[in-house]
Amino acid sequence: MTHRQNYLAKIERKKEDKIASGLISEHYPEVSDMVIHMTYYQKASNPVLMVRTVNFFPTSYAYFNMECMIKGCEDGGFNLTSIVENMVRNHKKSGKGKMSCCGVNDSLSPDHAYISYEINIHYK
């Protein structure tokens, strides 16, 4: 039962964090939509873990902290908030990069996962 309670508490915290982040329209009123393409990599013989595309609209939460997909990774993920903020501030339409997971676990190496990302922003 404890595992289930921990899982439900984690889901509730994530929901609260999303709500607290506010809406795209509140933080970035000049943005009409945004697309983030990510490829998740793991330290393994088959490194590509997943390819993911996330679409954001003015009614979406301005929550850009993507979770790490490695089982057992605690407090990890890929926080793209500062990258998005910098792009919008400089009115950039696209950007690419790589980011390592900041999560920890005794059984995981520090470089257990990373993403390559491409962010495309359309302005009004």
Beta strands, then each sheet from edge to edge (+ up, - down):
strand 1: 31-42
strand 2: 48-56
strand 3: 65-66
strand 4: 78-79
strand 5: 94-100
strand 6: 113-123
sheet 1: 2+ 1- 6+ 5-
sheet 2: 3+ 4-
end
